[in-house]
């Protein structure tokens, strides 16, 4: 299992075993804080009672360490890992909610004979687990689970084609699920029983209804978040696309990190170039910048590596693979990313379209069913309206392949597709107002399952860590308490964010048209050998979809997805 994760932890390897209790930990290390051997894992606390295996960063570890030292806790290293152990030793499981950062860890309490699996409150770091014959297996990637113990679960294909990703808690393996964010699993070694506990969850309120107060709090919280996310003993940088989110992070980070490195991807194809916007921010920030050109030849050469880098099938992340490769070549181990801003501040078209959902729910299911055979592709998604809410709303707004297409591609019945999708659980409290409802869907479904998953696995493929300041726990909590009437403006996306930093952001960046972080894959994928291999393995219906892509009538991501399901 450890060998399977070598790519994400190239700096060190460690093991711990308590053979009498039946506890075995393995760790691959990417060293960012306390680069010395003092940060080696698995790590035991000074008492020898607690053992931890930790992936991520704790950004408030220095504050916690000072508090714990005052309380009498003793430390041997400068690492944030040891702070988690000391915090647990002092506060018990209540320590988990005090952590601010991105993390997934296992913690063994030898006295209580309990093992905890813990995941951060915003779900930045993944944590998977499975039970077999009274034992619990866990890992930060699904590929580490032995397929002889946890074989393939074929239903992943229906989920993947419908969503464009595999939604939590599902994976590609039978019996392997993902621990929910803000939860911990406690496994008792004596009874061989496990329980899952929510230690911290976010809820939407309207507590902050004064716009000036909201602007002030957004400014102070994001500024503090950027400071926290720059903590590292290794070189750190920032992805700079030239959009609002990455430009703002760059300009804020430069205040606190004089040696900030920034990176941008550029192309020969002018239609995808954002260089003019990037150069404006580079000039303002006076940072050390690298323009990394990606060509068709680069894409074709590295395509097999990119495909192999996925832990589970995904439709995002190719761009992150290239920019992470560039970061590693520049000697960077951590980079800041703007993921989360669109979801929190209302940057997507879904924030406008949500208000139309009730009208589509009014279309009778019988009429909807009759129309499926004659509707153009984008309206075939109305078939999702037969599913339960909020699943129906999300898939209508962001669904990938319509249910009829999924059934034909996989040669299964429409009823099997419907039944599989209707089993997808949503067990959190869902807001009712349009703005927060859209934000909830984007945060908990799209970002959680696609952006964060693919960003993590593609950056870890190069031993690079992506940090996401917009998903700082305090900032996310703040945004959940701001009245949606002042938080969102459908006429001007992310207005609260841009108004809060109008003295920082150039007006040209604020008013530019949103492009997203994309590459000219639409043209590059058409002649890829992987695409031809997919066509040869496909049924007639799937071949017709691939031909539509090659003739320019379909987005490249649909062809990319079919490469996974026909392997």
C-alpha positions as CSV (number, residue, x, y, z in Angstrom):
1,X,0.0,0.0,0.0
2,X,2.9,2.3,0.8
3,X,4.6,1.7,-2.5
4,X,1.4,2.6,-4.3
5,X,1.5,6.1,-2.7
6,X,5.2,6.8,-3.4
7,X,4.5,9.4,-6.0
8,X,2.8,11.7,-3.4
9,X,5.4,11.2,-0.7
10,X,8.8,11.1,-2.3
11,X,10.8,12.4,0.7
12,X,10.5,9.7,3.3
13,X,8.9,6.4,4.1
14,X,8.0,5.0,7.5
15,X,6.1,2.1,9.2
16,X,4.7,1.3,12.7
17,X,3.4,-2.0,13.9
18,X,1.8,-3.1,17.2
19,X,1.5,-6.8,16.3
20,X,-0.2,-7.7,19.6
21,X,-3.0,-5.2,19.0
22,X,-3.1,-5.7,15.2
23,X,-2.3,-2.1,14.3
24,X,-0.2,-1.3,11.2
25,X,0.5,2.2,9.9
26,X,2.5,3.1,6.7
27,X,3.4,6.6,5.6
28,X,4.9,8.3,2.6
29,X,6.1,11.8,3.4
30,X,6.1,15.1,1.4
31,X,8.2,17.3,3.7
32,X,6.9,20.9,4.0
33,X,7.1,21.7,7.8
34,X,10.1,20.6,9.8
35,X,12.2,19.2,7.0
36,X,14.4,17.3,9.5
37,X,14.1,13.7,10.5
38,X,12.0,15.1,13.4
39,X,9.0,15.1,11.1
40,X,9.4,11.4,10.3
41,X,6.1,9.4,10.4
42,X,4.4,7.4,11.7
43,X,5.1,9.5,14.8
44,X,4.7,8.7,18.5
45,X,4.1,11.3,21.2
46,X,6.5,11.8,24.1
47,X,4.5,9.4,26.3
48,X,4.5,6.6,23.8
49,X,0.7,6.3,24.0
50,X,-0.3,8.0,20.8
51,X,0.8,7.2,17.3
52,X,-0.2,9.2,14.2
53,X,0.0,8.8,10.4
54,X,-0.9,12.3,9.0
55,X,-1.4,13.8,5.5
56,X,-1.9,17.5,5.1
57,X,-1.1,20.7,7.0
58,X,-2.3,22.3,10.2
59,X,-2.1,26.1,9.7
60,X,-2.8,27.1,13.3
61,X,-0.3,24.6,14.8
62,X,1.9,27.3,16.3
63,X,-1.0,28.9,18.2
64,X,-2.1,25.4,19.4
65,X,1.5,24.5,20.3
66,X,1.9,27.7,22.5
67,X,-1.4,26.9,24.3
68,X,-0.5,23.3,24.9
69,X,3.0,24.2,26.1
70,X,1.4,26.5,28.6
71,X,-0.8,23.6,29.7
72,X,2.3,21.5,30.3
73,X,2.6,19.5,27.1
74,X,6.2,18.6,26.0
75,X,7.4,18.7,22.4
76,X,10.5,17.2,20.7
77,X,10.1,18.5,17.2
78,X,9.0,21.6,15.2
79,X,6.4,19.7,13.2
80,X,2.6,20.3,13.1
81,X,2.2,16.5,13.3
82,X,3.4,16.4,16.9
83,X,0.9,19.2,17.7
84,X,-2.0,16.9,16.7
85,X,-0.7,14.2,19.0
86,X,-0.3,16.7,21.9
87,X,-3.7,18.2,21.2
88,X,-5.4,14.7,21.3
89,X,-3.4,13.9,24.5
90,X,-4.8,17.0,26.2
91,X,-8.3,17.4,24.8
92,X,-9.1,13.9,23.5
93,X,-11.4,13.7,20.4
94,X,-12.5,17.3,21.1
95,X,-9.1,18.3,19.7
96,X,-10.2,17.6,16.1
97,X,-12.5,20.6,15.9
98,X,-9.6,22.9,17.0
99,X,-7.5,22.1,14.0
100,X,-7.5,24.6,11.1
101,X,-6.0,23.2,8.0
102,X,-6.4,20.4,5.4
103,X,-5.9,16.9,6.8
104,X,-6.6,13.2,6.8
105,X,-5.0,11.2,9.6
106,X,-5.1,8.0,11.6
107,X,-4.4,8.2,15.3
108,X,-3.8,5.1,17.5
109,X,-4.6,5.5,21.3
110,X,-2.7,2.5,22.8
111,X,-4.3,2.9,26.3
112,X,-7.9,3.0,25.0
113,X,-7.1,0.5,22.3
114,X,-8.9,2.7,19.7
115,X,-7.9,3.9,16.3
116,X,-9.3,7.2,14.9
117,X,-9.6,8.1,11.2
118,X,-10.1,11.9,10.9
119,X,-10.9,14.1,7.9
120,X,-10.8,17.9,7.7
121,X,-14.0,20.0,7.9
122,X,-13.9,21.2,4.2
123,X,-13.0,17.8,2.7
124,X,-9.8,19.0,1.1
125,X,-7.8,15.8,1.8
126,X,-9.4,12.4,0.9
127,X,-9.6,9.5,3.3
128,X,-10.9,6.1,2.2
129,X,-11.6,3.0,4.3
130,X,-13.1,-0.5,4.1
131,X,-14.0,-3.4,6.3
132,X,-13.1,-7.0,5.7
133,X,-13.4,-9.9,8.3
134,X,-13.3,-7.6,11.3
135,X,-10.4,-5.5,10.1
136,X,-10.3,-1.9,8.9
137,X,-8.1,-0.9,5.9
138,X,-7.6,2.8,5.1
139,X,-5.6,5.0,2.7
140,X,-5.5,8.4,1.1
141,X,-6.0,6.9,-2.4
142,X,-8.3,4.1,-3.6
143,X,-5.5,2.5,-5.7
144,X,-3.7,1.4,-2.5
145,X,-6.5,-1.1,-1.7
146,X,-5.7,-4.7,-2.8
147,X,-8.2,-5.5,-5.6
148,X,-8.2,-9.2,-4.4
149,X,-9.7,-8.0,-1.1
150,X,-11.8,-5.1,-2.5
151,X,-12.7,-6.0,-6.1
152,X,-14.1,-3.5,-8.7
153,X,-17.6,-2.2,-8.2
154,X,-19.2,-1.9,-11.6
155,X,-21.8,0.7,-10.5
156,X,-19.0,3.3,-10.6
157,X,-19.5,3.6,-14.4
158,X,-23.1,4.7,-14.1
159,X,-22.2,7.2,-11.5
160,X,-19.2,8.5,-13.4
161,X,-21.0,9.0,-16.7
162,X,-23.9,10.7,-14.9
163,X,-21.9,13.1,-12.8
164,X,-18.6,13.3,-14.6
165,X,-17.0,12.0,-11.4
166,X,-17.7,9.4,-8.7
167,X,-19.6,11.0,-5.9
168,X,-18.9,10.4,-2.2
169,X,-19.1,8.0,-0.5
170,X,-18.7,5.7,-3.5
171,X,-15.5,4.6,-5.1
172,X,-14.5,2.1,-7.8
173,X,-14.0,-0.7,-5.3
174,X,-16.7,-2.8,-3.5
175,X,-16.6,-2.1,0.2
176,X,-14.3,1.0,0.0
177,X,-16.0,4.2,1.0
178,X,-14.9,7.7,1.7
179,X,-15.1,9.2,5.2
180,X,-17.3,12.3,5.2
181,X,-15.6,15.7,5.7
182,X,-15.8,17.0,9.3
183,X,-16.2,13.4,10.6
184,X,-14.1,10.9,12.4
185,X,-14.3,7.1,12.5
186,X,-13.5,5.5,15.9
187,X,-12.6,1.8,15.7
188,X,-12.4,-0.1,19.0
189,X,-9.8,-2.9,18.8
190,X,-11.3,-4.9,21.6
191,X,-14.9,-5.1,20.4
192,X,-14.0,-4.7,16.7
193,X,-16.8,-2.2,16.4
194,X,-16.6,1.2,14.7
195,X,-18.7,4.3,14.9
196,X,-18.6,7.5,12.7
197,X,-19.1,10.8,14.4
198,X,-19.6,14.3,13.0
199,X,-17.2,16.5,15.0
200,X,-17.9,19.8,13.0
201,X,-20.4,20.8,10.3
202,X,-21.3,24.1,8.6
203,X,-24.9,25.4,8.6
204,X,-26.3,28.3,6.6
205,X,-27.7,31.2,8.6
206,X,-28.5,34.9,8.0
207,X,-26.7,36.1,11.1
208,X,-24.6,38.7,9.2
209,X,-27.0,41.0,7.3
210,X,-25.0,44.3,7.3
211,X,-23.1,44.5,4.0
212,X,-20.3,46.7,5.4
213,X,-19.7,44.2,8.2
214,X,-19.7,41.4,5.7
215,X,-17.1,43.3,3.5
216,X,-14.9,43.9,6.6
217,X,-15.0,40.3,7.7
218,X,-14.3,38.9,4.2
219,X,-11.3,41.2,4.0
220,X,-9.9,40.2,7.4
221,X,-10.6,36.5,7.1
222,X,-9.2,36.0,3.6
223,X,-6.1,38.0,4.5
224,X,-5.5,35.9,7.6
225,X,-6.1,32.7,5.6
226,X,-3.5,33.6,3.0
227,X,-1.0,34.3,5.8
228,X,-1.7,30.9,7.3
229,X,-1.4,29.1,4.0
230,X,2.1,30.5,3.4
231,X,3.6,28.6,6.4
232,X,6.2,26.3,5.1
233,X,9.9,25.4,5.4
234,X,10.1,24.6,1.7
235,X,9.7,26.8,-1.4
236,X,6.0,27.9,-2.0
237,X,4.3,29.5,-4.9
238,X,0.9,30.3,-6.5
239,X,-0.9,29.4,-9.6
240,X,-1.7,32.6,-11.5
241,X,-4.4,32.2,-14.3
242,X,-5.1,35.9,-14.5
243,X,-8.7,35.5,-13.2
244,X,-10.1,37.2,-10.1
245,X,-9.4,34.4,-7.7
246,X,-5.8,33.6,-8.4
247,X,-4.9,37.2,-9.0
248,X,-6.2,38.2,-5.6
249,X,-4.4,35.4,-3.8
250,X,-1.1,36.4,-5.6
251,X,-1.5,40.0,-4.6
252,X,-2.3,39.2,-1.0
253,X,0.4,36.5,-0.7
254,X,3.1,38.9,-1.9
255,X,2.6,41.1,1.1
256,X,3.7,38.3,3.4
257,X,6.1,36.3,1.3
258,X,8.8,38.3,-0.4
259,X,10.1,35.3,-2.3
260,X,6.8,34.3,-3.8
261,X,7.0,32.3,-7.0
262,X,4.1,32.3,-9.4
263,X,3.3,30.0,-12.4
264,X,1.1,30.3,-15.4
265,X,0.4,28.0,-18.3
266,X,0.5,29.5,-21.8
267,X,-0.2,28.1,-25.3
268,X,0.5,28.7,-28.9
269,X,-3.3,28.9,-29.5
270,X,-4.3,32.5,-29.0
271,X,-7.9,31.7,-28.1
272,X,-6.7,30.2,-24.8
273,X,-4.1,32.8,-23.9
274,X,-4.6,34.8,-20.7
275,X,-1.1,36.2,-20.7
276,X,-2.0,39.9,-20.9
277,X,-4.0,39.6,-17.6
278,X,-1.3,37.5,-16.0
279,X,1.4,40.1,-16.9
280,X,-0.7,42.9,-15.3
281,X,-0.7,41.0,-12.0
282,X,2.9,40.0,-12.2
283,X,3.9,43.7,-12.7
284,X,1.9,44.7,-9.6
285,X,3.1,41.9,-7.4
286,X,6.7,42.0,-8.5
287,X,7.0,38.3,-8.0
288,X,9.2,35.7,-9.6
289,X,7.1,34.3,-12.4
290,X,7.4,31.3,-14.7
291,X,5.5,31.0,-18.0
292,X,5.2,27.3,-18.7
293,X,4.2,26.6,-22.3
294,X,2.2,23.5,-23.1
295,X,2.1,22.4,-26.7
296,X,0.2,19.7,-28.6
297,X,3.4,17.6,-28.6
298,X,3.6,17.9,-24.8
299,X,0.0,16.7,-24.5
300,X,0.5,13.7,-26.8
301,X,3.8,12.7,-25.1
302,X,2.4,12.8,-21.6
303,X,-1.2,11.6,-22.2
304,X,-0.5,8.0,-21.0
305,X,1.1,9.4,-17.8
306,X,-1.8,11.7,-17.2
307,X,-4.3,8.9,-17.7
308,X,-2.4,6.7,-15.3
309,X,-2.2,9.4,-12.7
310,X,-5.9,9.3,-11.9
311,X,-6.7,7.5,-8.7
312,X,-10.3,7.2,-9.8
313,X,-11.8,8.3,-13.2
314,X,-12.2,12.1,-13.5
315,X,-12.9,14.8,-16.0
316,X,-10.8,17.6,-14.5
317,X,-7.2,17.7,-13.6
318,X,-5.3,17.4,-16.8
319,X,-4.5,21.1,-16.5
320,X,-3.5,20.6,-12.9
321,X,-1.1,17.8,-13.9
322,X,0.8,20.2,-16.2
323,X,0.9,23.1,-13.9
324,X,2.0,20.8,-11.0
325,X,4.7,19.4,-13.2
326,X,5.9,23.0,-13.9
327,X,5.8,23.7,-10.1
328,X,8.0,20.7,-9.4
329,X,10.5,21.7,-12.1
330,X,10.8,25.1,-10.4
331,X,11.6,23.4,-7.1
332,X,8.2,24.2,-5.5
333,X,6.6,21.8,-3.1
334,X,3.4,23.8,-2.3
335,X,1.3,26.1,-4.4
336,X,-1.8,28.3,-3.7
337,X,-4.9,27.7,-5.7
338,X,-8.1,29.7,-6.1
339,X,-10.5,26.7,-5.7
340,X,-13.5,27.6,-3.6
341,X,-14.1,31.2,-4.5
342,X,-16.7,30.6,-7.2
343,X,-18.6,28.2,-4.9
344,X,-18.6,30.5,-1.9
345,X,-19.1,33.9,-3.6
346,X,-21.4,32.9,-6.5
347,X,-19.1,32.7,-9.6
348,X,-20.9,30.0,-11.6
349,X,-23.9,30.3,-14.0
350,X,-25.8,27.8,-11.6
351,X,-26.4,30.8,-9.2
352,X,-28.5,32.3,-11.9
353,X,-30.1,29.1,-13.2
354,X,-31.2,27.8,-9.8
355,X,-34.3,30.1,-9.8
356,X,-35.6,28.3,-12.9
357,X,-35.6,24.8,-11.4
358,X,-39.1,24.9,-10.0
359,X,-40.5,25.5,-13.5
360,X,-38.8,22.4,-14.9
361,X,-40.1,20.4,-11.9
362,X,-43.6,21.3,-13.1
363,X,-43.2,19.4,-16.4
364,X,-45.2,16.1,-15.9
365,X,-43.0,13.0,-15.8
366,X,-45.1,11.4,-18.5
367,X,-44.5,14.3,-20.9
368,X,-40.9,14.4,-19.9
369,X,-40.5,10.7,-20.7
370,X,-42.2,11.1,-24.1
371,X,-39.9,14.0,-25.1
372,X,-36.7,12.2,-24.3
373,X,-36.5,10.6,-27.7
374,X,-36.9,13.8,-29.6
375,X,-35.1,16.4,-27.5
376,X,-31.7,17.7,-28.4
377,X,-28.9,16.5,-26.1
378,X,-28.8,19.5,-23.7
379,X,-32.6,19.0,-23.0
380,X,-32.3,15.3,-22.5
381,X,-31.0,16.2,-19.0
382,X,-34.7,16.9,-18.1
383,X,-34.8,13.1,-17.6
384,X,-32.9,13.7,-14.4
385,X,-36.0,15.5,-13.0
386,X,-37.5,12.1,-12.3
387,X,-34.9,11.6,-9.5
388,X,-35.1,12.7,-5.9
389,X,-34.0,16.2,-4.9
390,X,-31.4,17.7,-4.7
391,X,-29.9,15.0,-7.0
392,X,-32.3,15.9,-9.8
393,X,-31.5,19.6,-9.5
394,X,-27.7,19.1,-9.5
395,X,-27.7,16.7,-12.5
396,X,-30.1,18.9,-14.5
397,X,-27.7,21.8,-14.0
398,X,-24.4,20.0,-14.1
399,X,-25.1,16.4,-15.1
400,X,-22.7,14.8,-17.7
401,X,-24.3,12.2,-19.9
402,X,-28.1,12.0,-19.9
403,X,-29.5,8.8,-18.4
404,X,-30.6,7.4,-21.8
405,X,-27.0,7.9,-23.2
406,X,-25.5,6.2,-20.1
407,X,-27.8,3.2,-20.5
408,X,-26.9,2.8,-24.2
409,X,-23.1,3.3,-23.6
410,X,-23.0,0.7,-20.8
411,X,-25.7,-1.5,-22.4
412,X,-27.8,-1.6,-19.3
413,X,-31.4,-0.7,-18.7
414,X,-32.7,2.8,-18.1
415,X,-34.2,1.4,-14.8
416,X,-30.8,0.3,-13.6
417,X,-29.4,3.8,-14.2
418,X,-32.3,5.4,-12.4
419,X,-32.1,3.0,-9.4
420,X,-28.3,3.5,-9.1
421,X,-28.6,7.3,-9.1
422,X,-31.5,7.3,-6.6
423,X,-29.4,5.5,-4.1
424,X,-26.9,8.4,-3.9
425,X,-27.3,9.8,-0.4
426,X,-27.5,13.4,0.7
427,X,-27.8,13.4,4.5
428,X,-27.0,17.1,5.4
429,X,-29.3,20.0,6.0
430,X,-30.0,21.6,2.7
431,X,-30.7,25.4,2.5
432,X,-33.9,26.5,0.8
433,X,-33.1,29.9,-0.6
434,X,-31.8,30.0,-4.2
435,X,-28.4,31.5,-3.6
436,X,-27.3,29.2,-0.7
437,X,-28.9,26.2,-2.4
438,X,-26.7,26.8,-5.5
439,X,-23.7,27.3,-3.2
440,X,-24.4,24.1,-1.3
441,X,-24.6,22.1,-4.5
442,X,-21.4,23.6,-5.9
443,X,-19.5,23.1,-2.6
444,X,-20.7,19.7,-1.6
445,X,-21.2,18.0,-4.9
446,X,-19.1,19.6,-7.7
447,X,-16.1,21.0,-5.9
448,X,-16.0,18.3,-3.3
449,X,-16.0,15.4,-5.8
450,X,-14.4,16.8,-8.9
451,X,-12.2,19.9,-8.3
452,X,-10.7,18.8,-4.9
453,X,-10.3,15.2,-5.8
454,X,-8.6,15.7,-9.2
455,X,-6.5,18.6,-7.9
456,X,-5.1,16.5,-5.1
457,X,-4.3,13.4,-7.1
458,X,-2.8,15.3,-10.0
459,X,-0.6,17.5,-7.8
460,X,0.5,14.5,-5.7
461,X,1.5,12.8,-9.0
462,X,4.4,15.2,-8.9
463,X,4.9,15.4,-5.2
464,X,3.4,18.9,-5.0
465,X,0.8,20.1,-2.5
466,X,-2.0,22.4,-3.5
467,X,-3.3,24.7,-0.8
468,X,-6.7,26.4,-1.0
469,X,-6.9,29.6,1.1
470,X,-10.6,30.2,0.1
471,X,-11.5,27.0,1.9
472,X,-9.9,28.1,5.2
473,X,-12.3,26.8,7.9
474,X,-12.9,30.3,9.4
475,X,-13.6,31.9,6.0
476,X,-16.0,29.0,5.0
477,X,-17.8,29.4,8.3
478,X,-18.1,33.1,7.8
479,X,-19.6,32.7,4.3
480,X,-22.2,30.3,5.7
481,X,-23.4,33.1,8.1
482,X,-23.8,35.9,5.6
483,X,-27.3,36.7,4.4
484,X,-27.6,35.5,0.7
485,X,-29.2,38.8,-0.3
486,X,-25.9,40.6,0.3
487,X,-23.6,37.6,-0.5
488,X,-24.8,37.0,-4.1
489,X,-25.5,39.2,-7.1
490,X,-26.6,37.3,-10.2
491,X,-25.8,40.3,-12.3
492,X,-22.2,40.6,-11.1
493,X,-20.7,37.3,-10.0
494,X,-18.5,37.4,-6.9
495,X,-19.3,41.1,-6.3
496,X,-18.9,40.8,-2.5
497,X,-15.4,39.5,-3.0
498,X,-14.3,42.1,-5.6
499,X,-15.8,44.9,-3.5
500,X,-14.0,43.7,-0.4
501,X,-10.7,44.0,-2.3
502,X,-11.4,46.8,-4.7
503,X,-8.2,48.6,-3.5
504,X,-6.2,45.5,-4.3
505,X,-7.6,44.1,-7.5
506,X,-7.0,45.9,-10.8
507,X,-10.3,47.0,-12.4
508,X,-9.4,45.2,-15.7
509,X,-9.1,41.9,-13.9
510,X,-12.5,42.4,-12.1
511,X,-14.3,43.2,-15.4
512,X,-12.7,40.6,-17.6
513,X,-14.8,37.7,-19.0
514,X,-14.5,34.5,-17.0
515,X,-12.6,31.8,-18.9
516,X,-11.9,29.1,-16.4
517,X,-8.6,27.1,-16.3
518,X,-8.7,25.2,-19.5
519,X,-6.4,23.9,-22.3
520,X,-7.0,23.5,-26.0
521,X,-7.9,19.8,-25.5
522,X,-10.9,20.1,-27.9
523,X,-8.3,20.0,-30.7
524,X,-5.5,18.0,-29.2
525,X,-7.4,14.9,-28.2
526,X,-8.8,14.1,-31.7
527,X,-5.8,12.4,-33.0
528,X,-4.6,10.8,-29.7
529,X,-3.9,7.0,-29.9
530,X,-5.9,6.5,-26.7
531,X,-9.0,7.8,-28.5
532,X,-8.6,5.4,-31.4
533,X,-8.1,2.5,-29.0
534,X,-11.4,3.6,-27.2
535,X,-13.3,3.6,-30.5
536,X,-12.1,0.1,-31.3
537,X,-13.3,-1.2,-28.0
538,X,-16.6,0.6,-28.0
539,X,-20.1,-0.5,-29.0
540,X,-21.9,1.2,-31.9
541,X,-23.6,3.8,-29.8
542,X,-20.4,4.9,-28.1
543,X,-18.6,5.1,-31.4
544,X,-21.3,7.4,-32.7
545,X,-20.7,9.7,-29.7
546,X,-16.9,9.7,-30.4
547,X,-17.5,10.5,-34.0
548,X,-19.6,13.5,-33.0
549,X,-16.7,14.7,-30.9
550,X,-14.2,14.3,-33.8
551,X,-16.4,16.2,-36.1
552,X,-16.6,19.1,-33.7
553,X,-20.1,18.5,-32.4
554,X,-19.3,17.5,-28.8
555,X,-17.1,18.7,-25.9
556,X,-13.8,16.8,-25.5
557,X,-14.6,15.8,-21.9
558,X,-17.3,13.4,-23.1
559,X,-14.7,11.6,-25.2
560,X,-12.3,11.7,-22.3
561,X,-14.8,10.0,-20.0
562,X,-15.5,7.2,-22.5
563,X,-11.8,6.3,-22.4
564,X,-12.3,5.3,-18.7
565,X,-15.5,3.2,-19.1
566,X,-14.3,1.2,-22.1
567,X,-10.9,0.2,-20.6
